[in-house]
Amino acid sequence: MKEDKHFTIFAVLWALAALFRTEYGNLMHSAWEPVRWGAVAYTLAALAVLAKPDDRRLFLLLCGCQLVDVAIGLPAVPNHWLLVGAGALTFLVGGGKDRDRLAVGIAVFYLFTGIWKMNTGFADPTISCGSAYWMRLADTWAWLPKGLWIHYLVLGTTYFVELVAPFLLVWRRTRLVTIFGFLVFHLLLGLDSWRHFLNFSTVMFAWLWLLTPEEVGERAVSRSPLLGQLFGRGWLLVWLGLLAVSWFGGASFAFKVLRWSLWIGFATSFVIFWAMGAWGVVVRASVVSQRSWLLLALVLLNGTAPILGWKNRNSWQMYANLRLESDHSNHWFLPPSLDLWGWQADRVTIESTSEPAIASMTVDRGRQLTWLDFLREIQAYPDASVTYVRAGQRMVVPRVGDDPVLAAGPGWIGKLVWFRPIGEGVDAECLW
């Protein structure tokens, strides 16, 4: 009974993480964003889970749809959704029951987010993405302090949460208080109405619930039946209503405002619900499953990519101000990337192009692209002209679609390799 209730709540949270992830207003009404069939598939699967949250087959169907969407979207998949993909694969192979081993995987994920922030850019309040977050939050909530001291407090708190708390998450005696701290942390992140960190926070709500002892759900429901309704089938009606607003409203703004307002109420209620159930609970050893180590393996594989040199984006360094290239590092102790395959050293300098989107990220800012990233970016504009220099050779291409090399793109390897533009100032940009 405890296990069933625990899974039902997790299934609802996992489905909500999928639904809060997509900007449905943009998806339905944007002329420049085509329909993403992967998003359509996991949306329908998530709605099905909300209708029958105790059906494990529907949950696995949702995991399969999420995994397909991640595969379609690679390499430009946000960090939180990439973590969902790693989790979906782990659940599909039956590795979702060992809380202790899953806790190690999630702890290492958090550690990577903190380690990548140990650089001169994130520690500088004038360009730090952490400071930028607080400035946006203070603009939304006028009563929040804005002095320089609060910026250093935010940065220090971030370092503690992402570098110290992960160790406390692994240790059973401190796991519950650490989970509560992470829940509050993600609640605060979601208050940023501009960056929409609520999608990341909802994913982590689901993960943190999975690491919670099974009896917490029953305790919380018995202590507050009203909050227990938070995980009922009412969510299906709520989301059908929000999707109707997106479909018939004709604009994405109303959807975003309604979704953000709904999320604040949901997140606050969930944190209270969790706290009511967790009070007095003792964390014990979980069921042992070697398959749960798959999550840790996937987290490590992705997290070490900037060091090895096969990508330096979406490797858990979200908004970290990190600049780690084959010949440059702004990290406190990590040297430049090993660049084992030479992909970062193979660079392109674009002298001119008729495509403004390409020019704005390169020519206008004096930055280079790796060859593979250049192929991916330029392939999207077959009618564009471009003049570029690679390995000392200058190439003039009147039309990209007529050049067999550029038109072909990076091939399958482009699904795995993804770098930031190369050059001065990239560490001052808040990219995921």
Residue pairs with C-beta under 8 A, 6 or more apart in sequence:
1 218
2 214
2 215
2 217
2 218
3 214
4 54
5 214
5 217
5 218
5 221
6 212
6 214
6 216
6 217
7 54
7 56
7 59
8 53
8 54
8 217
8 231
9 53
9 209
9 217
9 231
10 206
10 209
10 210
11 49
11 53
11 54
11 56
11 58
11 59
12 49
12 50
12 53
12 231
12 235
13 202
13 205
13 206
13 209
13 231
13 270
14 49
14 59
14 62
14 206
15 45
15 46
15 47
15 49
15 50
15 53
15 62
15 235
16 46
16 50
16 202
16 206
16 235
16 266
17 84
17 199
17 202
17 203
17 205
17 206
18 42
18 43
18 45
18 46
18 62
18 66
18 84
19 43
19 46
19 47
19 239
20 198
20 199
20 202
20 259
20 263
21 80
21 81
21 84
21 199
21 202
21 203
22 36
22 39
22 43
23 196
23 252
23 255
23 256
24 43
24 242
24 243
24 246
24 252
24 255
25 246
25 249
25 251
25 252
25 253
25 254
25 255
25 256
26 33
26 252
27 33
27 35
27 36
27 39
27 246
28 246
28 247
29 246
29 250
29 251
29 252
30 252
36 69
36 72
36 73
37 72
38 65
38 68
38 69
38 72
38 73
39 69
41 65
41 68
41 69
42 62
42 65
42 66
42 68
42 69
43 243
44 65
45 58
45 61
45 62
45 64
45 65
46 62
47 236
47 239
47 240
48 58
48 61
48 62
49 55
49 58
49 59
49 62
50 233
50 235
50 236
50 239
51 233
51 236
52 58
53 59
53 231
53 233
59 91
60 91
60 92
62 88
63 87
63 88
63 89
63 91
63 92
64 88
64 92
66 81
66 84
66 85
66 88
67 85
67 88
67 89
67 92
69 81
70 77
70 81
70 82
70 84
70 85
70 88
71 85
71 415
73 81
74 415
74 416
75 311
75 313
75 314
75 414
75 415
75 416
75 417
75 418
76 314
76 418
77 85
77 314
78 199
78 200
78 314
78 318
78 432
79 200
79 314
79 315
79 316
79 317
79 318
79 432
80 199
80 200
80 203
80 204
80 318
81 199
81 203
82 302
82 314
83 109
83 203
83 207
83 299
84 203
86 295
86 298
86 299
86 302
87 96
87 207
87 295
89 294
89 298
90 96
90 102
90 291
90 292
90 294
90 295
90 298
93 291
93 294
94 289
94 291
95 101
95 102
95 289
95 291
95 292
95 293
95 294
95 295
96 102
96 210
96 292
97 286
97 287
97 289
97 292
98 286
98 287
98 288
98 289
98 291
98 292
99 210
99 211
99 212
99 213
99 286
99 287
100 170
100 172
100 285
100 286
100 288
101 288
101 289
101 290
101 292
101 293
101 295
101 296
102 207
102 210
102 211
102 292
102 295
103 169
103 170
103 175
103 211
104 170
104 296
105 292
105 293
105 295
105 296
105 298
105 299
106 166
106 169
106 207
106 208
106 211
106 295
107 166
107 167
107 169
107 170
108 166
108 296
108 299
108 300
108 303
109 299
109 303
109 316
110 161
110 162
110 165
110 166
110 169
110 182
111 162
111 163
111 166
112 299
112 303
112 315
112 316
112 317
113 162
113 316
113 317
113 318
113 320
114 158
114 159
114 161
114 162
114 163
114 166
115 163
116 306
116 315
116 316
116 317
116 320
116 322
116 331
117 130
117 158
117 159
117 162
117 317
117 320
117 321
117 322
118 159
118 163
118 331
118 332
118 333
119 320
119 321
119 322
119 323
119 330
119 331
119 332
119 427
120 330
120 332
120 427
121 127
121 128
121 320
121 321
121 322
121 323
121 330
121 427
121 428
122 128
122 129
122 130
122 155
122 320
122 321
122 322
123 155
124 321
125 131
125 148
125 151
125 152
125 155
127 321
127 427
127 428
128 151
128 155
128 321
129 319
129 320
129 321
129 430
130 151
130 154
130 155
130 158
130 319
131 151
131 154
131 155
132 430
133 154
133 189
133 192
133 195
133 319
134 144
134 150
134 151
134 154
135 146
136 192
136 193
136 194
136 195
137 144
137 188
137 191
137 192
138 144
138 145
138 146
140 191
140 192
140 193
140 194
141 191
144 150
161 181
161 182
161 185
165 178
165 181
165 182
168 174
168 175
168 177
168 178
169 175
169 178
169 179
169 182
169 211
172 283
172 284
172 285
173 283
175 211
175 283
176 212
176 213
176 278
176 281
176 283
179 208
179 211
179 212
179 274
179 278
180 271
180 274
180 275
180 278
182 204
182 208
183 205
183 208
183 270
183 271
183 274
184 271
186 200
186 201
186 204
186 205
186 208
186 267
187 201
187 267
187 268
187 271
189 197
189 198
189 200
189 201
190 197
190 198
190 201
190 202
190 263
190 264
190 267
191 264
193 260
196 256
196 260
198 259
198 260
198 263
198 267
200 318
201 267
202 263
202 267
205 267
205 270
209 274
212 274
212 278
213 278
213 281
213 282
213 283
213 284
215 277
215 281
216 274
216 277
216 278
216 281
217 277
218 277
219 276
219 277
219 278
219 279
219 280
219 281
220 227
220 228
220 273
220 274
220 276
220 277
220 278
221 227
221 228
221 277
223 276
223 277
224 272
224 273
224 276
227 269
227 272
227 273
227 276
228 273
230 266
230 269
230 270
230 273
238 262
242 255
242 258
242 259
242 262
245 254
245 255
245 258
246 252
246 255
249 255
299 316
302 314
302 315
302 316
303 315
303 316
304 315
305 311
305 312
305 315
306 312
306 315
306 317
306 322
306 324
306 337
307 324
307 334
307 337
307 338
308 337
308 338
308 340
309 326
309 337
309 338
309 339
309 340
309 341
309 343
309 344
310 340
310 341
310 343
310 416
310 417
311 416
311 417
311 418
311 419
312 322
312 324
312 325
312 337
312 344
312 418
312 419
312 420
313 418
313 419
313 420
313 431
313 432
314 418
314 432
318 432
319 430
319 431
319 432
321 330
321 427
321 428
321 430
322 330
322 331
322 427
323 329
323 330
323 420
323 426
323 427
324 330
324 331
324 334
324 336
324 337
325 336
325 337
325 344
325 422
326 336
326 337
326 339
326 344
326 345
327 336
327 345
328 336
329 335
329 336
329 337
330 427
337 344
339 345
343 370
343 371
343 372
343 417
343 419
344 370
344 419
344 422
346 370
346 371
346 372
346 390
346 391
347 368
347 369
347 370
347 371
347 390
347 422
348 368
348 369
348 370
348 371
348 374
348 388
348 389
348 390
349 368
349 388
349 389
349 390
350 358
350 359
350 362
350 363
350 368
350 369
350 374
350 386
350 387
350 388
351 363
351 387
351 388
351 389
351 394
352 359
352 363
352 385
352 386
352 387
353 359
353 362
353 363
353 378
353 384
353 385
353 386
353 387
354 384
354 385
354 386
355 378
355 381
355 384
355 386
357 381
358 377
358 378
358 381
358 384
358 386
361 367
361 369
361 377
361 421
362 368
362 369
362 421
365 421
365 423
365 425
366 423
366 424
367 421
367 422
367 423
367 424
367 425
367 426
368 421
368 422
368 423
369 377
369 419
369 421
369 422
370 417
370 419
370 422
371 390
372 410
372 413
372 414
372 417
372 419
373 410
373 417
373 418
373 419
373 421
374 388
375 405
375 406
375 408
375 409
375 410
375 414
376 409
376 410
376 414
378 384
378 386
378 400
378 406
379 400
379 406
379 407
379 408
379 409
379 410
381 400
382 399
382 400
382 401
382 407
383 399
383 400
383 401
384 399
384 400
385 397
385 398
385 399
385 400
386 397
386 400
386 406
387 394
387 395
387 396
387 397
388 394
388 395
388 397
389 395
397 403
397 406
400 406
400 407
401 407
410 417
420 426
420 431
